[in-house]
Amino acid sequence: MKTLNMNKLELVDFLLMFTGKVNRNELMEIADISIATATRTLTQYRKEFPKNIEYNVGKKRYEASEQYQPVFEHDCYSALRAVAYGQRLEPTKLQATIGPKLTPNITANLDPLLVSVISRAIFFKKALRVSYVSSTKSDRNKERLIAPIAIFESRNNWYVRVCDVLDNSTYKNFKLVRFESAVCEDFPNVLPDDTEWSNLITLTIGPHIKHPNPEALKLDLGLTEKPVMNITVSEALAGFALTELGVDCSLGACLNPYHFQYCLLNRHELINIDSLILAPGFNEK
């Protein structure tokens, strides 16, 4: 998050909105400012927006109050990239560009206030009472009690990893755009381990075995001194990763090698990985 470049008061507001907390050391590190400047910034924010912020003596940090309302307009997607990956992408003023317009994102816009409720719940280890529109008819508008644990992005869609408490505490991935409401609440129970999320697996990828020019594909993958590429990912995200990379995961690499120029070479080791149901061709007979 060191690439953040915004007004210091706006940064405080950003942190309160999406993480629910901020302290002086964090502000110094992110904004690259002195201890005196960080102190003045927090003091000024408290003076100008006293209903938004309160001090937690026990944890020695400022936190968003129950009455918190954002006082700056924050870009939801930049905020997600910041809290999920520690990155922030800012447009430049460069006008003499040499590329075409970016392909428009066809997904619906996210609600920043709703997203911030979810992200703050993760930072504070809270549960959420939510209304979520599932693609499964039986679960379409069912109210759920979830415990969110992480946020991630795949193919221009943002997801939250959750423990679905009322569904045998199973772990699932929900699209942020499908949440209709979310209310934070305390959750005293201990969550089961999300082994699928924490387990790391290796995906072995190489040029498609049926492509007529594998040497060109080796250049794409940077395989100048090794025959294959090994990628380490969370077991829960393996299917997402293979879909993003356009990897043929079918038995015998039967997908079109021009559309899917790489193939999964250790498929036999990954048969029991649930997330691979999302991978191209994995369920092909």
C-alpha positions in Angstrom: 0.0 0.0 0.0 3.0 2.3 -0.1 1.9 3.4 -3.6 -1.1 5.2 -2.2 -1.0 8.8 -3.3 -3.8 10.8 -1.8 -4.6 13.7 0.5 -3.6 12.6 4.0 -7.1 13.3 5.5 -8.5 11.3 2.6 -6.1 8.4 3.5 -7.4 8.4 7.1 -10.9 8.3 5.8 -10.1 5.5 3.4 -8.5 3.4 6.1 -11.5 3.9 8.5 -13.9 3.1 5.7 -12.3 -0.1 4.4 -10.3 -1.4 7.4 -12.2 0.2 10.2 -9.0 1.3 11.9 -5.8 3.4 11.7 -2.9 4.2 13.9 -0.1 6.7 13.7 2.6 4.2 12.7 0.4 2.8 9.9 -0.2 6.3 8.6 3.5 7.1 8.7 4.4 4.0 6.7 1.7 4.3 4.1 1.9 8.0 3.4 5.7 8.2 4.1 5.3 11.0 6.5 7.0 12.0 9.8 5.6 11.2 13.2 4.7 14.9 13.7 2.8 15.0 10.4 0.9 11.8 11.2 -0.1 13.1 14.6 -1.3 16.4 13.1 -3.3 14.6 10.4 -5.1 12.4 12.9 -5.8 15.4 15.2 -7.2 17.4 12.2 -9.4 14.5 11.1 -10.8 14.1 14.7 -11.4 17.9 14.8 -13.2 18.1 11.5 -15.1 14.8 11.6 -15.5 14.0 15.3 -18.5 11.7 14.7 -16.5 9.4 12.4 -13.6 8.4 14.7 -13.0 7.2 18.2 -9.8 6.1 20.1 -9.5 2.5 21.3 -7.3 2.9 24.4 -6.7 -0.9 24.8 -5.5 -1.4 21.2 -3.9 2.1 20.9 -5.5 2.9 17.6 -8.3 4.9 16.1 -11.4 3.1 14.9 -14.4 4.0 12.8 -17.3 4.9 15.1 -20.8 3.3 14.7 -21.9 6.6 13.2 -19.1 6.6 10.6 -19.9 8.0 7.2 -17.3 8.5 4.5 -16.4 12.2 3.9 -14.4 11.6 0.7 -15.4 9.6 -2.4 -13.3 6.5 -2.7 -12.9 4.3 -5.7 -14.2 0.9 -4.7 -12.0 -1.1 -7.0 -8.8 0.7 -6.0 -9.8 0.2 -2.4 -10.3 -3.6 -3.0 -6.9 -3.9 -4.7 -5.3 -2.0 -1.7 -6.8 -4.1 1.1 -6.6 -7.4 -0.8 -3.1 -7.1 -2.3 -1.5 -3.9 -0.9 -1.6 -2.3 -4.3 -3.3 0.8 -5.6 -3.6 1.6 -9.3 -4.0 5.3 -10.2 -4.6 6.8 -13.6 -1.9 9.2 -14.9 -2.3 12.4 -16.8 -0.3 11.1 -19.7 -2.3 11.9 -22.8 0.0 10.8 -25.6 -0.9 7.1 -25.2 -0.3 4.5 -27.9 -2.9 1.8 -27.1 -6.6 1.4 -27.7 -9.3 1.9 -25.2 -9.5 -0.8 -22.5 -12.2 -3.4 -23.0 -15.0 -2.2 -20.7 -15.8 -4.2 -17.6 -19.2 -5.8 -18.1 -19.8 -6.6 -14.4 -22.1 -4.4 -12.4 -20.6 -1.6 -10.3 -20.0 -2.5 -6.7 -21.6 -0.6 -3.8 -18.6 1.0 -1.8 -20.6 1.1 1.4 -21.6 -2.5 1.2 -18.1 -3.6 0.3 -16.7 -1.6 3.2 -18.9 -3.4 5.6 -17.6 -6.7 4.4 -13.9 -5.7 4.4 -14.2 -4.2 7.9 -15.7 -7.5 9.1 -12.7 -9.3 7.9 -10.2 -7.0 9.7 -12.3 -7.2 12.9 -13.0 -10.9 12.6 -16.8 -10.3 12.7 -19.7 -12.2 11.2 -22.2 -10.8 8.8 -25.9 -11.4 8.4 -26.4 -11.1 4.7 -28.8 -11.3 1.9 -27.0 -13.0 -1.1 -28.4 -13.8 -4.5 -27.0 -17.3 -5.3 -27.1 -18.8 -8.8 -28.6 -21.9 -7.2 -32.4 -21.7 -7.3 -33.0 -23.2 -3.9 -30.6 -20.7 -2.3 -31.5 -17.7 -4.4 -32.4 -15.2 -1.7 -31.7 -17.1 1.5 -30.5 -15.1 4.4 -27.1 -16.3 5.6 -24.8 -15.9 8.5 -21.3 -15.8 7.2 -17.8 -15.2 8.5 -15.7 -13.6 5.8 -12.0 -14.3 5.9 -10.4 -12.9 2.6 -11.1 -11.0 -0.6 -9.6 -11.8 -4.0 -10.1 -11.0 -7.6 -10.4 -13.2 -10.7 -11.2 -12.1 -14.2 -12.5 -8.7 -13.2 -14.8 -10.3 -10.6 -14.2 -9.7 -6.9 -15.0 -12.5 -4.5 -15.0 -13.0 -0.7 -14.0 -16.2 0.9 -16.5 -17.0 3.7 -17.5 -19.6 6.2 -21.2 -20.2 5.6 -22.1 -20.7 9.3 -25.7 -21.9 8.7 -24.6 -24.4 6.1 -22.5 -26.7 8.3 -19.8 -24.1 8.4 -18.6 -24.9 4.9 -16.3 -22.6 3.1 -17.4 -20.9 -0.1 -16.5 -18.1 -2.5 -19.2 -15.4 -2.9 -19.2 -12.7 -5.6 -19.2 -9.3 -4.0 -21.6 -8.0 -6.7 -24.3 -10.4 -5.6 -24.7 -9.2 -2.0 -27.9 -7.2 -1.4 -27.3 -6.3 2.2 -24.8 -7.0 5.0 -25.0 -6.3 8.7 -22.1 -6.9 11.0 -22.5 -8.8 14.2 -20.3 -10.5 16.8 -19.6 -14.2 16.4 -18.2 -15.9 19.5 -17.8 -19.4 17.9 -14.5 -20.7 16.7 -14.4 -21.3 13.0 -13.2 -24.6 11.6 -9.8 -24.5 9.8 -10.1 -23.7 6.1 -7.6 -26.3 5.0 -8.6 -25.8 1.3 -7.6 -22.1 1.6 -4.4 -22.7 3.5 -3.1 -25.7 1.6 -0.7 -24.9 -1.2 -0.5 -27.0 -4.3 1.7 -27.0 -7.4 0.3 -26.6 -10.9 2.6 -27.8 -13.6 2.0 -26.0 -16.9 3.6 -26.3 -20.3 2.9 -25.6 -24.0 -0.1 -27.4 -25.3 1.0 -30.9 -26.3 -1.0 -30.6 -29.5 0.0 -27.2 -30.6 2.0 -27.2 -33.9 4.6 -24.6 -32.6 5.4 -25.3 -29.0 8.7 -23.4 -29.2 6.7 -20.1 -29.6 4.6 -21.0 -26.5 7.8 -21.7 -24.5 8.8 -18.1 -25.3 5.4 -16.9 -23.9 6.1 -18.8 -20.7 9.8 -17.8 -20.4 10.8 -21.5 -20.7 14.2 -20.9 -22.1 16.1 -23.1 -19.7 13.4 -25.4 -18.3 10.7 -27.6 -19.9 7.7 -26.6 -17.7 6.5 -24.0 -15.3 5.5 -24.7 -11.7 3.0 -22.4 -10.1 2.2 -22.6 -6.4 -1.4 -21.5 -5.5 -4.0 -22.0 -2.8 -6.0 -25.2 -3.3 -9.1 -23.1 -3.1 -7.9 -20.8 -5.9 -6.4 -23.4 -8.3 -9.5 -23.5 -10.6 -9.6 -19.7 -10.7 -5.9 -19.5 -11.6 -6.1 -22.1 -14.4 -9.1 -20.3 -15.9 -7.4 -17.0 -15.8 -4.3 -18.4 -17.6 -6.4 -20.3 -20.2 -4.9 -23.7 -19.4 -6.4 -26.8 -21.0 -7.1 -29.1 -18.0 -9.0 -31.8 -19.9 -8.0 -35.5 -19.9 -5.6 -36.0 -22.8 -5.5 -32.2 -23.5 -8.5 -32.4 -25.9 -9.4 -28.7 -26.0 -8.5 -26.5 -29.0 -4.8 -25.8 -28.7 -5.2 -22.4 -30.5 -7.8 -21.2 -27.9 -6.0 -22.9 -24.9 -2.3 -22.7 -25.7 -1.1 -24.2 -22.4 -2.0 -27.5 -20.8 -2.0 -28.9 -17.2 0.7 -31.5 -17.0 0.1 -32.9 -13.5 -3.7 -33.3 -13.8 -3.4 -36.8 -12.3 -2.1 -35.3 -9.1 -5.0 -32.9 -8.7 -8.1 -35.1 -9.3 -9.4 -34.5 -5.8 -9.0 -30.7 -5.8 -12.6 -29.4 -5.6 -11.8 -26.0 -7.1 -10.7 -27.5 -10.4 -14.3 -28.0 -11.4 -13.9 -24.4 -12.6 -10.8 -25.1 -14.8 -11.2 -25.3 -18.6 -12.1 -28.9 -19.6 -11.4 -30.5 -16.3 -14.8 -32.3 -16.3 -14.6 -33.1 -20.0 -15.0 -36.9 -20.6 
